[in-house]
């Protein structure tokens, strides 16, 4: 590498310093000049394209020259007493100045000419109006002015709803009334007082004691601390329900997002993303506040620093949000942020994060919102509200186009018009040249200070804009209307109207305030800009429904210093110097000691299984159960279990004693059976049982529609034991559904441990081929790979046995593994592959998950169903940490069904195939965040390789870090009202008690149903009439039909014990236990009851429902789905209620 660098430097430096005679005689002989000419030629006839931009590579060459010059200085500095400056003057300077005829000077001159041409090129703007100025087209996409304004009004209504959610029943109308009284334009004696000379940390007009807001600061905090859904008081101490509190922070983030969006649209002159970063509403040790109250109107001071390096100073720009949003901003900063800063301490939020709520305007889960956060949310909300995704840069341009055309500011004096134009462009951060080039508008150059008349003009423009979009202060609307002599044809804000409203008041206060602003401008030059990291939650994905992704964070798990040595030393004594594979692995193993449910999401090969193998080491006298979703995993687990230093078995087993085992491995289809439940419910076993692990928990989501055994796992929840959920591909948004399926209803008892699940040693690639060429392409790809070494393996995953697996295996002469094979054949195939008798295998997804083979070097996926499937398949590769290849061959884009639940990640796989960005970005839903290959120092995917080769010098600069700031302490001397302690689930066992009670009640009802059916069998067939023909064809409710026979409706579960169908077979009537007495016994019996109207009345009264008026209405009621596994379907409730009230027992 050093030699290559040296050679490249010699080439560049010789080109720069050793010029030819021809070049000195004729500058056009320079290759750089010829390149720029060739760049613009389109054909052999010398036709030139319109010049729109400077060639990207051309502008980078000058930096290449400078870098080479720096390298030359380093090489030659020893000849000049190690002085870099002397070396520069003697060796480098003659070739890096514009005065001499050098390649560098020629290139610089070309750039100047090229730039001049580019700036003078004619062209059409991106934003164009129709002839009536009512519809604006953005790159050809029309948006109606009324549609735009209406969407903004709807967002204001949504903001009000978000405020209500955050306040959770706390009354705040009196606070808003007080704020409104302080913002009345005609009451200057009541205006908020705001000092710009007060530099005390924490000062703002909100904390100024003369303004009267201090009395409202802890109103919301006190209310939330008394909210039993968020906090519990036990023995005088306050305990936070962490899951519920973090849900409240999610609601707060919804509020902050909408606050920012409406602030940005009502402040004319939309700011850049970097200007929105780190705005402060109170003085901070490193930054004075940006949120002021001038002339009774709150405003935000933005610092525009784009030209700082050239002009030597930054520029302050004042933007004024609408009254409707200003009042809510003040309310939020006064009460909500104060509550967030203190409540965050109760859930172990880092103090520097919680402290941000006491200073910064827009905070994202304790971290300052960054430019990319603003831009992403802008794109999301404009897509949902306008139907067109506009990121921050596009929205700024739209804002400028709307403002200049829809406000129609009128000025009596041409000098006024010029000043307003200056202010207008300053608020957008544009010069006149830029404005003319992009919008065809006129402007004047901006200055660095904010003089008094500019403050007036800024506020005047704000009022005119807010009038146009319907966000004007009600007082201004009334005042202006009364001052008009005729109906306005455009915006009514003329100079006279504005001065009538606020003009006489400005002279009284503007001098002191604005002069203080001018003095502080120079102090802000060295403002500290901090950069936050990725947040705990994603920004809103849509503006409908619950927008924040639920997460289950908790304080870090304590990991004992001796834990690793104790666990690994006992399990794997051959490992001499063990290390945790990740922080998440260490905390997930230690979480076995915690008294809560745990989600552990670690990458494949990240050591998830160490949790349940280590558990008996940590608790030698306790029992642990591990549930496996796939039968194919049991053989590998049995092999590993035999090497453990304690007793264990795979259920059901005849080789070991379950009562003497410390770890039981059980397939999912056995875990929900009555036999296994009865075993765990034995008093001696239940007392020993400590925790239940469910491996590959994502299968409960992806496979629930066709694997009933997953739903029956909810029968284990009433045992009152802790669960650990393990996965490598469980997205955050699926965790609540898993808790719902298992009927775990208290999120405060749930912990989430999540590590980035991407594999840095994976090389991702994919290729599309025609279906007829699929087998040929697979063969060609496999043959092109390096021959596998003795310990290396390869897997080809297929998803169609007849069309893919068999032809590929036959062509390559590789063994196969799929569910349809006999157990003996599958065991032999797996054994041959693990032992190395064959190094490749062609398999379906039945092979792989949980298979611990470290040296899988290649994984080839053929037409995977979705990205979830592909990610699991890729997870087999490279567990030894060596570079491994994950290649996908596909024949068509996966079809995404609109409105259908996409559990397989079909839409993500579609994006994976079509994106030109880093392929790792598509995995973002699995972790809640994503990073590119280069950012992770990972092996590059095919897209990153292509980007590297196309743009070899593309980069972004570094950022600074945020200084640590002391945090305010929790509120002292707070009294708490009495709380209902019975509502506080302090342990997993207590939280499971209501579920266990419901489960026992459900079992009792099923026992009664069994007795009813047995009695019918004793008495003989029941009579029925024609109504039976209607009820017998009625479809079973989808959420319970898989638990009951679709013919006779008798449950499969105990105590009824209807036999289940064998694999690949359907239930027939002869399988039904009561078929000999009465075919389809339950629907038949219900039809018999329905024919006796007076008895139906009694049953309806018993069930607490209105009498069914028609049989169709009755059938609809019978088909209502269950909410959970402990609830009985309505047909059983109907039969039991009839038996209790109408049959003499």
ZIDA-V252529 format. One record per backbone hydrogen bond with DSSP energy under -0.5 kcal/mol. NH is the residue of the N-H (numbers start at 1). CO is the residue of the C=O. If there is no record, write none. Layout:
NH & CO
NH & CO
This chain:
5 & 1
6 & 2
7 & 3
8 & 4
9 & 5
10 & 6
11 & 7
12 & 8
13 & 9
14 & 10
15 & 11
16 & 12
17 & 13
18 & 14
19 & 17
24 & 20
25 & 21
26 & 22
29 & 26
30 & 27
33 & 30
34 & 30
35 & 31
36 & 32
37 & 33
38 & 34
39 & 35
40 & 36
40 & 37
41 & 37
41 & 38
42 & 47
43 & 47
46 & 43
49 & 40
52 & 50
59 & 55
60 & 56
61 & 57
61 & 58
62 & 58
64 & 60
65 & 61
66 & 62
67 & 63
68 & 64
69 & 65
70 & 66
71 & 67
72 & 68
73 & 69
74 & 70
75 & 71
76 & 72
77 & 73
79 & 76
80 & 77
81 & 78
82 & 77
83 & 77
83 & 80
84 & 82
87 & 83
88 & 84
89 & 85
90 & 86
91 & 87
92 & 87
92 & 88
93 & 88
95 & 92
96 & 92
96 & 93
100 & 97
102 & 100
106 & 102
107 & 103
108 & 104
109 & 105
110 & 106
111 & 107
112 & 108
113 & 109
114 & 110
115 & 111
116 & 112
117 & 113
118 & 114
119 & 115
120 & 116
120 & 117
121 & 118
128 & 126
128 & 137
130 & 135
133 & 130
136 & 143
137 & 128
138 & 141
139 & 126
139 & 137
141 & 138
142 & 140
143 & 136
145 & 134
148 & 144
149 & 145
150 & 146
151 & 147
152 & 148
153 & 149
154 & 150
155 & 151
156 & 152
157 & 153
158 & 154
159 & 155
160 & 156
161 & 157
162 & 158
163 & 159
164 & 160
165 & 161
166 & 162
167 & 163
168 & 164
169 & 164
170 & 167
176 & 172
177 & 173
178 & 174
179 & 175
180 & 176
181 & 177
182 & 178
182 & 179
183 & 179
183 & 180
184 & 181
187 & 184
190 & 187
191 & 187
191 & 188
192 & 182
199 & 197
202 & 283
203 & 200
208 & 204
211 & 208
212 & 209
216 & 213
217 & 214
219 & 216
222 & 218
223 & 219
224 & 220
225 & 221
226 & 222
226 & 223
227 & 224
228 & 226
230 & 227
231 & 227
232 & 239
234 & 232
234 & 237
237 & 234
239 & 232
241 & 230
242 & 240
244 & 241
245 & 241
246 & 242
247 & 243
248 & 244
249 & 245
250 & 246
251 & 247
252 & 248
253 & 249
254 & 250
255 & 251
256 & 252
257 & 253
258 & 254
259 & 255
260 & 256
261 & 257
262 & 258
263 & 259
264 & 260
265 & 261
266 & 262
267 & 263
268 & 266
276 & 272
277 & 273
278 & 369
279 & 276
281 & 359
282 & 359
283 & 203
284 & 287
287 & 284
290 & 280
291 & 280
292 & 290
292 & 299
294 & 297
297 & 294
299 & 292
300 & 319
301 & 290
302 & 300
302 & 317
304 & 302
304 & 315
305 & 303
308 & 305
310 & 307
311 & 307
312 & 308
315 & 304
316 & 448
317 & 302
319 & 300
319 & 317
321 & 319
323 & 471
325 & 322
326 & 322
327 & 323
328 & 324
329 & 325
330 & 326
331 & 327
332 & 328
333 & 329
334 & 330
335 & 331
336 & 331
337 & 332
339 & 335
340 & 336
341 & 337
342 & 338
343 & 339
344 & 340
345 & 342
346 & 342
346 & 343
347 & 343
347 & 344
348 & 345
349 & 344
353 & 350
354 & 350
355 & 351
356 & 352
356 & 353
357 & 353
357 & 354
358 & 355
359 & 356
360 & 356
361 & 279
363 & 361
364 & 367
365 & 363
367 & 364
369 & 362
374 & 370
375 & 371
376 & 372
377 & 373
378 & 374
379 & 375
380 & 376
381 & 377
382 & 378
383 & 379
384 & 380
385 & 381
386 & 382
387 & 382
387 & 383
388 & 382
390 & 388
391 & 389
395 & 391
396 & 392
397 & 393
398 & 394
399 & 395
400 & 396
401 & 397
402 & 398
403 & 399
404 & 400
405 & 401
406 & 402
407 & 403
416 & 413
417 & 413
418 & 414
419 & 415
420 & 416
421 & 417
422 & 418
423 & 419
424 & 420
425 & 421
426 & 422
427 & 423
428 & 424
429 & 425
429 & 426
430 & 425
435 & 431
436 & 432
437 & 433
438 & 434
439 & 435
440 & 435
440 & 436
441 & 435
451 & 449
454 & 451
455 & 451
456 & 452
457 & 453
458 & 454
459 & 455
460 & 456
461 & 457
462 & 458
463 & 459
464 & 460
465 & 461
466 & 462
467 & 463
468 & 464
469 & 465
470 & 467
471 & 466
472 & 466
477 & 473
478 & 474
479 & 475
480 & 476
481 & 477
482 & 478
483 & 479
483 & 480
484 & 480
484 & 481
491 & 407
494 & 492
498 & 494
499 & 495
500 & 496
501 & 497
502 & 498
503 & 498
504 & 499
505 & 502
506 & 502
506 & 503
507 & 503
508 & 505
509 & 505
509 & 506
510 & 506
513 & 509
514 & 510
515 & 511
516 & 512
517 & 513
518 & 514
519 & 515
520 & 516
521 & 517
521 & 518
522 & 518
523 & 519
524 & 520
524 & 521
525 & 522
526 & 523
527 & 524
528 & 286
529 & 527
530 & 528
531 & 960
541 & 547
547 & 545
560 & 558
563 & 560
566 & 562
567 & 563
568 & 564
569 & 564
569 & 565
570 & 566
571 & 567
572 & 568
575 & 572
576 & 574
586 & 582
587 & 583
588 & 584
589 & 585
590 & 586
591 & 587
592 & 589
593 & 590
594 & 591
596 & 594
597 & 749
598 & 723
599 & 751
600 & 598
600 & 725
601 & 599
601 & 753
602 & 600
602 & 727
606 & 603
610 & 607
611 & 608
613 & 609
614 & 610
615 & 611
616 & 612
617 & 614
618 & 614
619 & 615
622 & 619
623 & 688
624 & 662
625 & 691
626 & 664
627 & 693
628 & 666
633 & 630
634 & 631
635 & 631
636 & 632
637 & 633
638 & 634
639 & 635
640 & 636
641 & 637
642 & 638
643 & 640
644 & 641
649 & 663
651 & 649
651 & 665
658 & 656
660 & 657
661 & 658
662 & 647
663 & 647
664 & 624
665 & 649
665 & 663
666 & 626
666 & 664
667 & 651
668 & 628
670 & 667
671 & 667
672 & 668
673 & 670
677 & 673
678 & 674
679 & 675
680 & 676
681 & 677
682 & 679
686 & 682
687 & 683
688 & 684
689 & 685
690 & 623
691 & 623
692 & 722
693 & 625
694 & 724
695 & 627
695 & 693
697 & 726
699 & 696
700 & 697
701 & 698
702 & 698
703 & 699
706 & 703
707 & 703
710 & 707
711 & 707
711 & 708
712 & 708
713 & 710
714 & 711
715 & 712
716 & 713
717 & 714
718 & 714
719 & 716
720 & 717
722 & 690
724 & 692
725 & 598
726 & 694
726 & 724
727 & 600
731 & 729
732 & 925
734 & 731
735 & 731
735 & 732
738 & 734
739 & 735
740 & 736
741 & 737
742 & 738
743 & 740
744 & 739
745 & 743
747 & 745
749 & 746
750 & 747
751 & 597
752 & 552
753 & 599
753 & 751
754 & 752
755 & 601
760 & 758
762 & 759
763 & 884
764 & 762
765 & 886
767 & 888
769 & 890
773 & 770
774 & 771
777 & 773
778 & 774
779 & 775
780 & 776
781 & 777
782 & 778
783 & 779
784 & 780
785 & 781
785 & 782
792 & 789
793 & 855
794 & 839
795 & 858
796 & 841
797 & 795
797 & 860
798 & 796
798 & 843
804 & 800
805 & 800
806 & 801
808 & 804
809 & 805
810 & 806
811 & 807
812 & 808
813 & 809
814 & 809
815 & 840
817 & 842
821 & 818
826 & 822
827 & 823
828 & 824
829 & 825
830 & 826
831 & 827
832 & 828
833 & 829
834 & 830
835 & 831
836 & 832
837 & 832
838 & 832
841 & 794
842 & 815
843 & 796
843 & 841
844 & 817
847 & 844
848 & 846
849 & 845
851 & 848
852 & 850
853 & 851
854 & 852
856 & 853
857 & 793
857 & 855
858 & 793
859 & 885
860 & 795
861 & 859
861 & 887
862 & 797
863 & 861
863 & 889
867 & 905
868 & 904
869 & 904
870 & 866
871 & 867
872 & 868
873 & 869
874 & 870
875 & 871
876 & 873
877 & 874
878 & 856
879 & 876
880 & 854
881 & 878
884 & 761
885 & 857
886 & 763
887 & 859
887 & 885
888 & 765
889 & 861
890 & 767
890 & 888
897 & 895
898 & 896
900 & 897
903 & 901
909 & 905
910 & 906
911 & 907
912 & 908
913 & 909
914 & 910
915 & 911
921 & 918
922 & 919
923 & 920
924 & 921
925 & 922
926 & 923
927 & 923
927 & 924
928 & 924
929 & 924
936 & 932
937 & 934
938 & 933
939 & 760
942 & 764
945 & 941
946 & 942
947 & 943
948 & 944
949 & 945
950 & 946
951 & 947
954 & 951
975 & 973
981 & 979
983 & 980
984 & 981
985 & 983
986 & 984
991 & 987
992 & 988
993 & 989
993 & 990
994 & 990
996 & 992
997 & 993
998 & 994
999 & 995
1000 & 996
1001 & 997
1002 & 998
1003 & 999
1004 & 1000
1005 & 1001
1006 & 1002
1007 & 1003
1008 & 1004
1009 & 1005
1010 & 1006
1011 & 1007
1012 & 1008
1013 & 1009
1014 & 1010
1015 & 1011
1016 & 1012
1017 & 1013
1018 & 1014
1019 & 1015
1020 & 1016
1028 & 1025
1029 & 1026
1030 & 1026
1030 & 1027
1031 & 1027
1032 & 1028
1033 & 1029
1034 & 1031
1040 & 1037
1041 & 1037
1043 & 1040
1044 & 1041
1045 & 1050
1049 & 1045
1052 & 1043
1053 & 1043
1056 & 1053
1057 & 1053
1058 & 1051
1065 & 1062
1071 & 1068
1072 & 1069
1075 & 1072
1077 & 1074
1078 & 1074
1081 & 1078
1082 & 1048
1084 & 1080
1085 & 1081
1086 & 1082
1087 & 1083
1088 & 1084
1089 & 1085
1090 & 1086
1091 & 1087
1092 & 1089
1093 & 1091
1095 & 1092
1096 & 1092
1097 & 1093
1098 & 1094
1099 & 1095
1100 & 1096
1101 & 1097
1102 & 1098
1103 & 1099
1104 & 1100
1105 & 1100
1114 & 1110
1115 & 1111
1116 & 1112
1117 & 1113
1118 & 1114
1119 & 1115
1120 & 1117
1127 & 1124
1130 & 1120
1131 & 1118
1132 & 1129
1133 & 1129
1134 & 1130
1135 & 1131
1136 & 1132
1137 & 1133
1138 & 1134
1139 & 1135
1140 & 1136
1141 & 1137
1142 & 1138
1143 & 1139
1145 & 1143
